[in-house]
C-alpha cells in the first residue's frame, strides 16, 4: 500500500525576479554566441507529472545518464518545465522555463532569445542552484521490437 507519487516542485522556481530593461547580464557573452541548436521533438513530453518522466527515463536506459533532459507541461502554470536527470539523487530535477519580454530563462539573471539558446547554454554551464549538473543528452523515445 503506497501513496500515489507526488509531483516535485521546480528546483529553480524560488529565485524569480522581474526582468528590468537591462541587457543580458552574462558579461562578454551575447545573443550572437548561440547557434540556435535544434531540439528534437522527442524532448517535448505531453505530461505534467515528473513521475511519468522519471519512468520514461528509467525505461530508456538501465541507469539514466546524468543530464538526460526533456521538457514537460507545467501542472499549475501555462509554462513549460525542463526536467533533468540528476544521477547524484537518482531522480529528476525540475526547472520552470519562464518567458517574458521575448526572452526565455530559468534564472532571471541569464535571459536568452530562444529556448534553443537556453538549452545550449546549460550544456556548458551548471543549472541554477546546482554546482555541477549540466544538460548532457536530449531524451529520445526508443521503440520496442
N, C-alpha and C positions, 0 to 999 in steps of 0.2 A: 504494500500500500504506500504509494509515494504521491507526493503533491505534484500537480501539473507544473511544468517548467515555467519559471518567471522570466519575463523579458528583462535583460540587463539594461541599466541606464547608460547613455553615452558617456564614455570616459572623458571626452573633451568638451563637455557641454557647459561646465561651470565658469568658464572664463570669458564668456561672450561680452564684448564691448561694442558700443555704437561706433561705426566707421565714420570718421570725420572726412574732411576734404583732403586729407593728407594722401600723398602718393605712396606707392609700395615701399614698405619700410625695410626691405631686405638688403640695404646697403648698396653695393655695386651691381646687384642683380636687377635686371629689368624684364619687362614682359617679352622682349625680343629674344631672351635667352631660352625660352621654352619652345619646343619643336611641335607642339600640338600632337602628342602621341595618340595613336589610335587605341580606343578602348573596345575590346571585344564585347559583342552583345551578351555573351555568356556571363559577364561580370554583373549584369543587372538581373537581380533575382526578385521575382514578384512575391514578396512576403514582407511582413512587418516583424516577424519573430526571429530573434537571434538564435534560438534553439534549433530552428529549421536550418539555418545557415551552418551552424556547428555540425549538425548531422550530415549535411551535404559535403562539408569539408572532410569529415571523417570517412565518408563513403568513397571519396575521390582518391584517398591515399591511406595506407595503413597508419602513418603518422603524418598529419598535415604539416606542410612546410611552414616555418616561421615567416611571417609576412605575406602569406596567402591572403588575398583580399577579394571582396565583392562589394556591391552596392545594393542596399535594400531600401524599401519604403519605410518612412518613419511611422510608428504606430500612433503618435499623438500630434504630429505636425504635418504640414504639407511639403515636407522636405525629404531629402534622401539621407541615408546613413551609410558611411563607409565602415565595413566590418572587416577586421584584420585578425588573422590567427596569431596568437602570442604563445609560442612554444613554452615559455617560462611558466605560464599559468595553466597551459593545456586547455585554453578556451579562447573565444573570440572577444576582441575589444571593439567597442562601438564609438564612432566619431561622427557627430552630426555635421552634415555639409550645409553651411549657411550660404545664402545668396542674397546680396544687397547691392544696389547701385551698379549693376552689371559686373559684379565681382563674385567669385566663389571662394570660400575659405573654410578651414577647420578652426583656425586661430585668427582672430581679427587683426593680429599684428602682421599676418602674412596673407594678404588677399591676392588672388590670381584672376586673370581674364577668362579662363575656361576651366572646366572640370579636368580636362586632359592635362593642363598645366599643374593643377593641384596634384594629380596622380604622379606626374613626372617628378615634381619637387620632392615628394615623400619617398621616392626610390633612393634618393641620396641624402636625405635629411630625416632624423628621427621624428616620429609622430609626436604631437603635443603631449606633454606630461608623461613622456616615456623616454628614458635615457638612450635606448639603442634600437627600438623596434622601427624598422623601415619597411616599406612595401617591397615585396620581392617577386610575386608572381600573381597574375590575374587568375581568378577561378575560371576553369573551363569544364563544362559538363562532358563527362565521358559516357559513351553509350555502351551498354552491356551487350554481350553476344546473344 
